[in-house]
């Protein structure tokens, strides 16, 4: 039996299938989609079995070492999907397959040095001999952390002489969580022991009486709590053969302490009914169709999702639901768990490695039928998908920014075409590309343009901050926002304040010489954080103390410029002394479960104002929010990115939609220095259609998506001359190879020219139809393969970039 394996060595030369022989004792075990350990050159590596066959073109084959799985971790459909990803995201096969699995299943390699023969010990130099005196194998990490560079040289010499050997071991990181449980041997043994016990053995009696009432197995810790006893009491009963103790596996459940009240489907409005009918039809007829639900905030999209999934489950199918942010997940998870109970698994970055692994296994073993999660949940190993839903489909977080650079929407459509089932894309502000496809009939457009129960959309007021400055108001709150916040505090209603910048201030500048504190490793200014009194780089993590004097001219006139969420929090405390504020940004939500805890506190009315970055802009549904204030609507508008206007409109519309979702009417105040810009002005009437027409005109003029496709090739290296040289050669080659209809821009420095001490240059290709493009891009990767493998040069290609920074 021969297997074809993709090995875990992500380089151009190894990006193909290798043939291995299956030893006799493993013949009945190996299937496609399993992980195996194989010899590869001098080492052992993990790989995936892609095909099995009975013949090979090669005469001499190595044997596989070990099989890591009992059942395949990748289905045949996921193996096919990996091939598709390899072409469409220009990545290595192994990278595609690794991205489909939880971190616990990714191999960890351990390097060890072994003494080949004990007789050679005396031939080793004294410094090396010390390490092998009492053992045959030494961990490579130990040798490195000894700090003795000479030692490593001597070890290397020992390896070339054949006295020592380097072994690469694959560590399978998978760990199942187990707990110790006890149960009675038999009822007779319990009653016999009870009669024999001395009156003083009260604790043992209590344990026996507990088991006479509850003979089921129970964890040792729970038993100690229930019977107020100790470990030694239980041990003595185990020694007397009254109880037995054993290890059993338990699934880690992130929601184990949560109780979900079961909810029933709500009666649908006429609009919801119109939208759900074609989806049901597609489900029942097994038709692969992509639907775009364009529904204003509060129009009841979630109920449509829930009832569509219920229909899919009814016909024996499974469902995947993607949500864009981890902060969205608590409320979404709650709605799905309340409706479908234990049939729901959850996958997002807030879970521990063990929890993710256990949730993945629930899906893999078919114990659940619905998965709710962030981007990577699109690879859930279901075998009978009936519907895939992507909520807030316009979000940039659905695009993976490192290899494999896939977009979850494209993967969803690819998987749905395999299972012949519908995909639902939902948003109040669809991306231009998606809406344009729906208008052309590539996707089916379904619109819900009114809120449920005749609730009106909130009134939006746009405040020109230039006028505020003229009247002498230098605070970060306009007069209107100040009055409305005071009014809500007096009435006991809740408000949301939105600012898309974390930290205390955007940058620190010297007023005498104009020096701005920069990151030493990136071409970007440092952000001041008040809590730690330090300057931080949000790109590489560099941190330094806030200087007392200017490092350029020694002046003491160092001032903070711009405002972040920390500064706003301080300002709110000054202006509204009694107000209770919850701040939500990357800094306050780092700890596990922080999102959920903060949102629960706000839902329970323990705060008057929720202040945060874009993580609070969407998906939240609290009945008591009647005011939304946007403090700096321009913060995203002036970025060097053709999608800046689109993102501004989407974010402002989304955050406006948090107000007045129930009985109480809502108001929105947007503060800006460019009120005349269409992406801000059109939010006033929640007018997506007008924005779409206007923005499409701009995109047509500038030859950007959806009229053209774009690909960005970015080159980075520690030396600027090398970066410029390589980027110029790549750009010239692309210009020569493509047709005249395509536009090649560059080479130019990236928006942030240096990150982590690496200079960055790029070129952009705009094209409508280039059948040879993938082939040309692969040639570029192949050409620089040797240099990129050495790690100094990086050439990254993104065929549909969402972030141009």
N, C-alpha and C positions, 0 to 999 in steps of 0.2 A: 504494500500500500504506500503510495506517494502522496505527500501533501505539498501544496504551494503556499508559501508563508510570506507575509509582509513583515520585515524585521524592524524593531524599534531603534533604527539608526537614521534619523531624519536628515539625509544628505542626498544630493542629486544622483550620485552613483549607485545608491542602494534603493532608489525609489522604484523598485520592481519586485516581481515575485521570485522567491528562491525555492528550489525543490529540496525536500528532505524525505528521508525514508522513515516509515513508522516501525519501531521495533515490534516484534511479535506480541509481547505482553501488553502493548497499548493499542493493538489493531482494532478491537471492538469499541474503543472509547472515543477516538478522534472524529470530530465533525467540523464542517465549515463554521466559522464564527467563534471558535474556541481560542483561548489564549494558550500558547505553548512556550516552553523555554527551549531555545535551540543554540547549538554552538555556532558562532559567527566569527571567523578569524580566530584570534587567541582567546576570545571571551565568550560568555554565555549571555544571550539577550532574550527579551520577551518578544513575541511576535503573534500575529493573528493568522489562523488558518483560513485561506480564502477559498481554495478548491481542494478536493481530494480526487486522486485518479490512480490508475494502475500502471502508468508508464511515464518515463521521463527520457528526454533527449541525452541526458548526461549518464555516463557509465558509472562514475563513482559518486555516491551520495553520502552525506553525513546523516546520522540519525537524530531525531528530536529527543531531547533529554527528558522532558516532563510535560504533562498536561495539567494546566492550572484550573480548568473548569470541569464540572460534571455535565453541565448543559451549556450550549453556546451562549456567549454574552452578547453577540451580535446576530440578529436575524438575517435571513437572505436579503430581505428588503433593505436593511441598514448597510449590508455589504455593497449592494448596488448603489445606494445613496452615497457611500464613500467614494465610489468611482466618479459619480456625478460631481461631488464636491471637489475632487482632485482637479477636474477640468475647469469648473466654474469659479473656483476660488483660488486657482493656481497654487495649490499646496501639495505637500507630499502625502502619499497614501496613508502612511502611519499617523500623520498629524490629523487627518480627517477621522480615522477610526478612534484615536485617543480622545478626540473632542466629544465623542458620543457616550463616553463612559464616565462614571463618577470618579473623583480623585483617588478614592480607596482602591480602585482597580488598576491604577496606573503603576507601572513597575518602578521600584526604587533599586538602584544598583549599589552594591557594596563591593569595595575593592579590598582584597586581603593579600598579604605576602606570606608564602608558605616555604618552610625549609624542605627542600626536595628529599634530603636524606639526613638522618641524625648524625651520620658519620662525618658530614661536611661541616658540622658546627665549628670544629677547631680551625677550619680553613678560612672562616669569616674573620674580618677585622674585629678587634676587641669591642669597639663601639656598637657593632651590629650584634655580636655574639650575646651581649647582655640581654637583648630583647628576646632571643630565642632559647635562653637557658632552660626555662621551665615550660615552654610551650612550642608547638610546631607552627602555629598560625598567628600572625599579628595583623590587627586591623590597620589599613592604610591611613585612616584618619588619625590614629594614635601617633604614627610616625610624623605626620604633617604637623600636628599640634605640639609635638615636642619642641618645635622651633629651631631644631638643629639642621641647618641646610646641608652641612657636610655629611650628616647621617643619610639623607636622601640620595646623595651622590654615591655613597658606599653601597647602599641597598641596590641602586641601579646597576652598579658594577657586579654585585653578587648575582643579579638576574642574568646579565650577559654571560657570566661564567657558568651559569647553569646550577649554581649552589642554591639559589632562591627562585621561586616561581610566583608570578602575579596571577591571582585568581579573581575573576569577576563573578560575583554572586548576585542573583536576582532575588530581591526581598519582596515577597508578595505582601502588600501592606494591609490586606483585608483582615479586619478583625470583627468577629461577631461578639456582641455584648452578651455576657452570661451572668446569671445570678445563682446563688446557692439556695435551693429550696429543700424543705423537709416535708415528709409525709409519714403517716403511721405504717408500720409493717403489716399489721392487721388489727381488726377491732378486738380480737381475742387478746393479743399481746397488750393492748391498752388496758383492758379490764383486769387482766391478771396482774399487771404491774401496779394498778391502782390499789388492789387489795394488799399487795406486799409492802406498799410504801409506809414508812414511819410517819407518824403524825407531824414530825418536824419538817418533813420535805414538802413544804407548802408550795414552793415554786414548781416543782415537778408535777404535783397534783394539778396545779392550775393549767399546765401545758396539756396534760392528758385529758382533762375535762374539756379543754378547748377543742381537741381533736375528736373527742366523742361526739361533740355537736357539729363540727366542721371537718369531715375526714379528707377534704381536698388538699392537694399540695399548697404550701404557702412559703413565701420567701422568709429566710432567717430573720432579716431585719423587721419585716412586718409582724412575724410571730412574737419577737421580743417586745414590740410595741403593744400588740394586742393583749399579751398576757403579763406585761410588766415583769419580764424575766431577764436572765442574762445568757450570754453565749455558753458559759460553762454548764448551766442547767440543761440546755439543749444537747450539748456534747455528751453529758452523762447518760441521757436517754438514748442517744445514738449508740453509745458503747454497750448499753444493755440490750441492744437489738429491738428496742420498742419503736424507734423512729429510724427512717433511712434518710440520708442526705445525698443530694446530687446537684451537679451543675446543669442548668437548662438555659437555652438561648432565649433572649427577649429582644424584641424589635425596639430600637430607639424611636420614640414617637415625640416629635417636637410639640405636639398638641395634647400630650397625655393628661395634663392637669386642666384642660379646658373642657367645659361642658357646652355642647351646642344644642340649642332648642330646635327641634325639627320644624321647618317651614313648609307650607303648602304652596303650589303654584297660584299666582295672583290672576284675577280675570284680566285679559288683555284688552287694551284700548283698540279702537278701529285701526289706528296707524300701526300698532304692534302686530295686529292680526294680518294686515296687508304685507308686512315685512316677513312674517314667519311662514306664510303659506308657501312661497316658492322654495324656501329652505327645506320645509317638510317634504315637498315634492321631490327635490333633489336627493334627500336622504332615502326615501322609500324606493325611488327608481334607480338608486346606486349610480347617480350621475356626478361626474366631477365638474363642479362649477365653482367660480370664485365670486362671492358676493361682497359688495362694499356697503355696509350700513352707515350712511351719513346721518347721524342723529345728534341733535343739539344736546348740550349738557342737561341731564335730568329728564331725557325723553324716554327712559326705561329700556336702554339697550341690554342691561344686565339680565332683566327678566326674559328677554328674547333669547339670550345665550342659554339661560338655565332651562327653558322649556325646549330649546332645540336639542340640548344634551339629553334631556329626559327622553326625547323621542329616539335619539340614537341608541340609548341604553335599552329602550323598549324593544328595539329590533336586534338586540344582542351585540351592539357595537361598542367601541371605546371612544373617548374624547380627550383632546389636548386643548388646554386654555392657556394662552400666554398673556402675561401682564408685564408692563414695561419696567416697573421699579419695585424694589423690595419693599418700599414704604407703602405701595399699593396693596401688596399681598395680604396684610392682616385683614382688611375689610373684605377683599375679594374671597380670601380663604374662608372667612366666616360665612359668607353667603353660600358658598359651594358646600361647605361642611354641613351647614344647617339644612340644605336641600338634599344632599346625597350621602351624608353621614360617613361611614367608614369606607365608602367606595372611592374616596378622594385621597390622592397622594399629593404632596407638595414638594416642589423643588426650587430652591432659590439660594442666593449666596449667604443668606443669614443663618443657614443651618450649619452645624458642625459636619466634619468629614464623615463621621459615623452615622449621623442622622441622614445625610444625603444618600449614603450607601444603603441604609435600611429602606428608605423611601423608594430608591431605585429597584431594590429587590422585590418590594411589594408589587411594583409594576411588572417586573420581569417574570415573577411567578404567577401573574394573573390574579392577584388578590384584590386589586383595585381596578376601576373602570374609567376613572377620570383623573387627569393630572393637571394641577394648576401650578404655573411656575414662570420664572423669567426665561430669557432667551434660550438657554441650553436645554430647557424642558422640551424643546421641539424634537429632540432625539430620544424621547421616552420609548423604551423597547416594547411598545404594544405590537400585537400581531393582527389586530382586526379593527383598524381605526375607522370610525364612522363620521367624525366631524373634527375640524381644527378651527379654533377661534383665536384671533389675535386682537386683543383690546387695545385701544389707543395706537392704532397701527402706524401712525405718523412718527412715533418716537424713535429718536436716533439710537436708543439703547438696544434696539433689535438688530443693529449692525455690529458684528464683532470687529474690534479694531486691531486684533492681532491674528496671526495665522491659526486656523483657516478663516479668511475674511468673508464669512457668509452673512447673508441677511436672512433672518428667521422667516420672513414672508416668502422668500424664494424657496427655502427648504420645505416650508409648509405646503406650498403649491406642488412641489415635486413629490412629496410623500402622499398627498391627497390624490394625485393622478395615478399613483400605484394602486391605491385602495379604492379608486373611483368613488370619492366622497366629496362633500362640499367643504370649502374654506370660507370662513366669515372674517372679514376685516372690518373693525368697527372704530369710528372716531367722530368727534364733533368737528375736527379740523383735519380732514384727511391730507396726506402728503400730496403735493401737486402731481407727482407721477401716477399715484394710485387713482386720483380723481380723474385725471386725463384718460387713463385706461378705461375707467368706468364710463366716461362720456363717449369713448370710441366703441364701447360694447365688448371690450376684451373681458371686463368684469361686469357683473350685473349690478346696477345701482339701485339701492333701496333707501328711501329717505324718510326720516322722522324729524320734522322740523318744528314740532311743538312739544312742550314739556307735559309730563303725565299730570292728570287731574287739573288741567287748565292753569297750572302754576305759571306765572309770567316770568320771562327772563329778567334778570336784574337790570336796573337803570344804571347806565355807565356815564360817569362825569370825567372829562379829561382836563387836567389842571396844567397850565403852562407855567413851569417853575421859573421861567425868566421874568414873568410878571410878578411872581411872589418876591423875587429878589429886588425888583424895582420898588416894591412897597416896603422893603426893609425886613422882610421875613427871611432870616438866615437859617432857620431850623430845618430839619429834614422832613417836617410835617407841614404841608400846606395848611392854610387857614381852614379850608373845607374839610380836609381829612381830620384835623384836630377837633373840630366841632362834632363831626360824625362819630369819632371814637369816644369822645366825652359822653355823647348822647347814648351810645350802646352800653357803656359802662354804667350809666345811671339806670338804664332799663334792664340791666342784667342779661343782655344778649351778647353773643360771642362775635369776635372779629378775627379776620386773618390778615396778617401783614406779610407781603411777599417782597423779597429782595434776592436777586440771583447772585449774591456774593457772600461767601462765608468769611470768617476772620473779623478783625476789628476795623482795620482800614486797608484800602487797596494798595497803597504804597507809602513810603516814608521819604520825605524830601528835605533837603537843607534849604532854608529860605535865603541864605546869604550867597551860596555859590550854585544852587540848583542841582546838587548831587542827589541822585536817587539810589537807595540801597538796592543793589542787584544781587542775584544768586551767582556765586562764583563758578557754578557748573552749567548754568543755563542762561540764555539771553532773555531774562524776564525779571521784573522787579519782585522783591520779597513782600509778603503780606504780613502785617503786624497782627499778632494774636494776644489779646489782653490777658486772658487767663494764665498763660504761661509766660507773659511778658517777653515774648520772643518773636523774631522774624522767621517766617517759614516760606519755603518754596513749594508751591502746590504741584510742581512737575516732578522734582527728583527727591523731595523730602528733606532737603538741606535745612538746617535750623541753626540760628545764632542768636546771641543775646541782643536786646535792643541797645544800640549805642547811646552813650550820654552826649557825645560830641560828634560832629561830622568827620568822617575818616578822610575827607578830601581837604577841608580848610580849617578843621578844629573848632568851627563855630558851634555854639550851644543851641542855635535856632533850628532845631530839628522838629519838623511838624508832621502830623498824620494827614493824609489826603484821601478823600473817598471814604465811603462807609461800607462796612460789612455787617453781617447779622449781629455780631457781638456788640458793635457800637450802637446799633439800633436798640438792642435790648437795654443797654445802659441809658440811652436817651428816653425810652418809654418809661423806665423807672423814675427818671427826673421829672418828666412832663406829667405823667399820670401816676402819682405816688402809690395809690392803693391797688393798681392793676396787677393781676396775676398773669405772668407770661410763661408760655412754653416755647422754647427755641428748638427748632428742628433743622439741623444741617449735618454735614459729614462729621463735624467735630462732636456733636452731642449724640450721634446715633452709631458710634463705632462699636459699642458693646452689643453682644448678642441680645436680641429681644427688645432693644431700646426703642425701635420704631413703634412696635406694638404697645409698649408700656406708655410712651408719651401720648399716642393717639387715644388710648383708653382713658388716660387722665383727662384729656380734653373732652372726650365724649361724655365723661361723668360730670362735666361742669366744674372741674377743679382749676380751670384757668379761664381768663376772659379773652386773652389774645393768643393766637397761634402765630408765631413768627418763624419764617423759614425760607429756604431756597426752593428750587424747582421740585423737590421731593414732596412738597405740600400742594403743588399746583393742580394735581389731577386725581380723580377717583375718590376723593374724600366726600362723604355724604353725612353732614351733621345738621340736624333740623334747626339748631339754634344760631347758626352763622347767618348774620344779616348784613355784614359789611366786609368787603374785601378792599384792602388798600395796596396798590402797587407803588413801591417807593422810587424805583428808577427804571422806568420802562425802556430806556435807551441802552441799558447795559449790554444787551446782545445785538443791538441794531447796527452798531458800527464796527462789527468784526469783519476781517477780510475773508468773507465766505459768501458765496452766491445765495446760500440758503438763509442768510441772517434775517431778512424781512419775513420770510415764511416762519422761521422759528419764533420770532417776536410775536407775530399775529397768533400763532398756535398757543404760545405760552400765556399770552394775555387773555385769550378767549377761554382757555382751560381754567386759569385761576379765577376769572370772573364767574365761571360756572359753579364755584363753590358756594356762592351766596344765594340765599332765598330759595332753597330747593324744596321747601315744604310749605307750611301755612304762612310763615312770616315772610313779608316781601324783602328782597335783597337790594343792596346798593353797592356800586363799585366806584372807587376813586383811583384814577391812574395818573400818576405824577410823571411829567416828562419835560425835556428841553426841546423836543422836536414834535410838537402836537400835530403839525401839518403832514407828517409822513403817513402814507396810506395804510401801512401795517398797524399804526396806532389809531388813526382816525376811524378806520372801518370796524374796529372792535366796538365802537360806541353803539352800533346797531346790530352787533353780532352777525355781520354780513359776510359770510364765507364766500358766497357766489361772486360778489363784487370784488373781493380780494383775489379770488382765483383768476378772474378775467384780467385784472390789472397786473398781477404777478406773471401771468402767462405771456403778456405783451413784453414785459421786461426780459423774460427768459428767451423769447423768440429773437429779440434784438441782439442779445448777447451770446446766442448759440449755446445755451445750457439745457440740462434736462428739464422737462421731458422731451424737448425737441432733438436733443443730441444725447448720446451716452458719453460718459467721461471715465477715463482711467488715469490714475496718478502714479507715476513712478518716483519713489523717493530714495535718495542715496544718502547714507550717513557714514562718517569716518572721523577718527580723532584729528586728522589733518585736513585743513580747509583746501589746500591745493589738490589733494587726492580727490576730494569730493567733487570739486569743480571739473577736474579732468574727466572723471568717470561719467558724470552727468552730461557733460558736453558730448562725449562719444555715444552715449545711449541715445540722446536726443537726435543727433545726426543720423544714427542708424534707423531710428523710428521714422524720421522724415523721409529717408530714402525708400523705406520698405512699404509705407502706406500710400493709399491712393491720394489724388489731389483734393478729393472732397473732404478729407479729414484735416483738422486743424491741430498743429502741435505747438504748444506754448512752452517757452523756457529755453535753456535751464535758468531757474531763478532760485534764490535762497528761500527756504520755507518761511511761513509767517513767524515762527519762533526759530531763528537760525541755528541755535545750539541748545541741546538738552542733554544733561548728564555728560558733559564734556565731549559730545559728539556733534560735529557740524552737519547740517542737513540742507540738501539741495533737492529740487524736484523738477519734473517736467509733466505737463498735462496734455492728454490726448482727447480731443473732442471728435466724435465720429457718429455716423448714422448706420453704416453697414460696412464692416471690415471682416470678411470671412477668415482672413489669415491672421487676425490680431493675436489670438491665443498662441498660435504657432510662433509668431514673432516675439511675444513676451517670454515664452518658454526658452527661446534661443538666447535672450538676454540673460535669463537666470542661469542657463547652462554655461554661457561664456564667462560669467564671474563666479562660477561654482567654487573654484579652488580658493579664491580670496575670501568668499563669504564663509566657507567651511573653516577657515583659520580664525574667523571671529572678528577681524578688524573692520572689514568692509560689510555694510549691510545694504542690500538692494531689496526694497519691499514694493510690491505692486498691488494696488487696490483697484479692482475693476468697477467698483461702484461706490466711491468714497462718500461717507456721510459727514465726516469732519475733515475740513481742509486745513486745520491749524497744525 
